[in-house]
Amino acid sequence: MLRERDINKVRYMVVCVSEFANRFNIDDREAFNYLKKHRAIKFLLDNYEIEHTLSLDDAIEDMLIVSRKNGGYMQ
């Protein structure tokens, strides 16, 4: 059974991926695959304690920075 903290992480990840998809006009699956491939999902999980206190715009910017450093192309 998932703990409340884990459920909150999952919810946060879903929101971040969805907002990323909306910003770039792509579907959620494409956004998730892109973010996973370019290590932004791992970044968000590893830095959840800090990232979830920031605005979604800041989180998206952080995901973009991490993605670009790992071969991503979205601006």
DARA-V289335 format. One record per residue. N is the residue number from 1. SS is DSSP state (~ for helix, > for strand, _ for the rest). D_FIRST is the distance of its C-alpha to the first C-alpha in whole Angstrom. Layout:
n->{N N}
ss->{SS SS}
d_first->{D_FIRST D_FIRST}
This chain:
n->{1 2 3 4 5 6 7 8 9 10 11 12 13 14 15 16 17 18 19 20 21 22 23 24 25 26 27 28 29 30 31 32 33 34 35 36 37 38 39 40 41 42 43 44 45 46 47 48 49 50 51 52 53 54 55 56 57 58 59 60 61 62 63 64 65 66 67 68 69 70 71 72 73 74 75}
ss->{_ _ _ ~ ~ ~ ~ ~ ~ ~ ~ ~ ~ ~ ~ ~ ~ ~ ~ ~ ~ ~ ~ ~ _ _ _ ~ ~ ~ ~ ~ ~ ~ ~ ~ ~ _ _ ~ ~ ~ ~ ~ ~ ~ _ ~ ~ ~ ~ _ _ _ _ ~ ~ ~ ~ ~ ~ ~ ~ ~ ~ ~ ~ ~ ~ _ _ _ _ _ _}
d_first->{0 4 7 10 12 10 10 14 14 14 16 18 19 19 22 23 24 25 27 29 29 31 33 34 35 32 29 26 25 29 28 24 26 29 27 25 28 30 27 26 22 22 24 22 19 21 23 20 21 25 25 22 25 28 29 28 31 31 28 30 33 31 29 32 34 31 32 36 35 34 36 35 38 37 39}
